[in-house]
């Protein structure tokens, strides 16, 4: 079958018809069947066809087999986040003769989409994914699972966790040996505040990363699982902080600065959620400082939100101009990444900074932002802002609304 594919490629490159290629060697029908892999043919006929095309079949077969190997290597280094190897392998794959016409083409295209997502170019990634979806019936089982996985990752970049879960749950782990997808299921579950599910999937991901000696992703999984263990009990909270400090030390041991910034960010989230606003400000400030050397727009935009929001809870605010700049920076990132959630977030922070009476803030929160969050399924922010709205209802004696929100808050989430 591979021989036929190679013969067809070089026949078309040479501008020959099947009749011209087979003249004096075999019939047009026989050439057609050879190219489609629908017939067994003698070595002599194959050699004569290759001689006419002036190709070394064994060399070309080697290139074809190498492509398959390189594609799997490319996926592996992307999973392991070995950044130096990712671009190198991409270059090696793209100069392979068969990448655009072989049966491995769909595999390559899905990996190409993942590459663009990794590089922060969601638009290119999405266009490729749409094209692959249109060829769904041409994909083998592994490729279908790979496509579902990559679609899940794409929707995670958009904070559309419900859509991400929909695709990730379609994956059959018996057909798809890249169990990294459990980590993305854990992340999406975390975003929808399904802590039990997130911890469960995180543990499956941790086992896989340990099995494959993927130390970077072990740190990711441990951090994600730690985020599910936060407690309102202050004694347990101190233990949680110690675990974060331990993860920071591990990151430094492995010289994983990009991972360390994630740990610091999540620590800021923990402090904010427990209303330790001064501590949260210090941590978010450190994250923003680290973002100057480690480019991570998702972390930066979240840290900008956390920093501004934490500052606004501290009395005697004396850094208003700095906060204006942080809001402007956040709006710029949100617009660039087409992140509607954070466009709304920084709009609300801008209202809070300039409107002491908050007369425009709470109507926007109630009528626009929270409905948007419920639609996208970002329950981390839902929990934060519903608590804020609940306190507002209580202070303004809107007890019926407060009661309705309290019921929603107590019942949410369903595990």
Helices and strands as residue ranges (DSSP letters): H 2-14, H 18-22, H 28-36, H 43-53, H 57-79, H 83-94, H 105-118, H 122-134, G 136-138, H 141-157, H 161-168, H 181-191, H 195-211, H 215-227, H 234-253, H 257-273, H 277-290, H 297-312, H 320-336, H 340-354, H 361-364, I 365-369, H 370-376, H 379-395, H 399-411
